[in-house]
Amino acid sequence: MKAHLARGDDELIPLELVNRRLTGESTVKVWREYRGLTQLALAKASGHEIGGITTLKKLAATLQVDLDQLA
């Protein structure tokens, strides 16, 4: 685990993000705000503005999280 963190292969999820998810906030919104992106910037960076699995995959890649973290 520490080696993955040191290499930048993994990151710790801040407690603030966990707490926001536990209170029911949208996972995409929480990660988007944590990464400092507006909705428009995220849409442009991911290349899609329409929902669906393809969009979620691109959002996950843009937010640098696993797809299952957005579920």
Steps between C-alpha positions, in 0.01 A plus 500: 500500500770751599701413190197563278445836668867593470499419127177694446314185394240551770367776722322521831140618493460798734251456783310807378416320175392187683275701731342686210421169328356357822261794522370420151682747276562399140829316461577679174434839662720419800795387284446783250518763772797326666687511169406869460291458186178673401222296341586650161872432540431138596264454206756643259789303649308172487373572148136428577198687620245215480460240778573130470773247575734647238464840661559356848818328378629826355403691814685245713809533283486880512452498878777240534283255695385144438161463335368320808570811707233682303235231553 
